[in-house]
Amino acid sequence: MNQRSEYLSYGQQWIDEEDIEAVVKILRSPFITQGPKVMKFEEKVANYVGARYAVAFSSGTAALHGACFAAGIKQGDEVITTPMTFVATSNVVLYCGGKPVFADIDPKTYNIDPIQIEKNITEQTKAIIAVDYTGQPAEMDAISALAKKKNLIVIEDGAHSLGATYKGRKVGTLADMTMFSFHPVKPITTGEGGVIVTDDRDYYHKLKIFRTHGTSPATDQAPWYYEMHELGYNYRMTDLSAALGYSQLDKLDQFISRRTELANLYNDLLANFSNIKLPNQNHNANSGWHLYVIQWKGELFTRREVFDKLRAANIGVHVHYIPAYWHPYYQKLGYKKGLCPVAEELYESIITLPLFPQMSDFDLFDVVKVLKEICG
Ligand SMILES: *Cc1c(COP(=O)(O)O)cnc(C)c1O
């Protein structure tokens, strides 16, 4: 079988000289931790998505934890979310003492199914965390309508979807609070980093207090005085990271159009592979194409065999995700396998193919070539 000489990762950052210079400039400045660049980056992110406020954090997970805190999630509260996500999405509910409730996904979009959300609402339900899986926005209109009816807070995990649109609106304007992650494989990077965007002033203040130990200056007191009212954390972003993000954001639209181009190329070249089910694209949305996820439907080989053959050919395929509650920690908490059958069935067949903006057409041809050999 054909083997690439160089390992092709499923996703990776694209950092250019401009980005490097931006970070070096901060290294020579008085502020290297949270300083003026973080504020400028927050303003730029808020403007980009069209939200009133942005609060930067040390990671997407920290940001999502902040959102749960601002939403007032505590012991006894239930938060409905999808199992088809990275564990951070439900872990943050546990951090706050709340209970994650997993609602099954739509078999077409792989996003959380609003009908399944409704079925899981109880007296204890306080919030919904929707995830824009692979960069395709969740059904936010249906979710918001349901939340309004039941008086729930909507948090959107947009770790995959910065720059994506839903019915002509940018992700970041569709929920009460939206999280974006800046981990290197995500749409843009700050190394580690994340942000919450919101239009709500009250959430904004809570998020800012939460990321810095729960402290705030008491303005009517002595100049050294600050007070701690809440148990917060050190979840601050550094100016080094913010400078990288600020520079990266200028390239986001180019990154997404390249991702879209590559996804379309996969769609074209794999269209006639009867063993492969291509990802669905909602006609009312533009995906950020964070991930290109196929389903393996072949009889001759198992998903595992196809995965191993691709890896042996130096193609860095992956699987996103193991259903969150399948992890031993969640099993110990009492979550049972079988809870979300659609997600569990999907998990058995999916493979994430390489997709990132700096990938060449030739890289993509290599992936298709190996798949062609496997399919015969
Ligand atoms: C990456 C990711 C997170 C966590 O973001 P970090 O910045 O890595 O902490 C949360 N949810 C989803 C869906 C993710 O992909």
The ligand as a Tripos MOL2 file, in Angstrom:
@<TRIPOS>MOLECULE
LIG
   15    15     1     0     0
SMALL
NO_CHARGES

@<TRIPOS>ATOM
      1 C1        -11.1850   21.6650   22.4000 C.3       1 LIG1
      2 C2        -12.5370   21.5430   22.9600 C.ar      1 LIG1
      3 C3        -12.8630   21.9800   24.2510 C.ar      1 LIG1
      4 C4        -11.8430   22.4510   25.2390 C.3       1 LIG1
      5 O1        -11.0760   23.5080   24.8050 O.3       1 LIG1
      6 P1         -9.5720   23.6830   25.3840 P.3       1 LIG1
      7 O2         -9.1750   25.0220   24.8460 O.co2     1 LIG1
      8 O3         -8.7520   22.5740   24.8370 O.co2     1 LIG1
      9 O4         -9.6550   23.6660   26.8550 O.co2     1 LIG1
     10 C5        -14.1950   21.9000   24.6470 C.ar      1 LIG1
     11 N1        -15.1420   21.4240   23.8380 N.ar      1 LIG1
     12 C6        -14.8610   20.9680   22.5990 C.ar      1 LIG1
     13 C7        -15.9700   20.4530   21.7480 C.3       1 LIG1
     14 C8        -13.5490   20.9910   22.1320 C.ar      1 LIG1
     15 O5        -13.2630   20.5140   20.9140 O.3       1 LIG1
@<TRIPOS>BOND
     1     1     2 1
     2     2     3 ar
     3     2    14 ar
     4     3     4 1
     5     3    10 ar
     6     4     5 1
     7     5     6 1
     8     6     7 2
     9     6     8 1
    10     6     9 1
    11    10    11 ar
    12    11    12 ar
    13    12    13 1
    14    12    14 ar
    15    14    15 1
@<TRIPOS>SUBSTRUCTURE
     1 LIG1         1 GROUP 0 **** ****
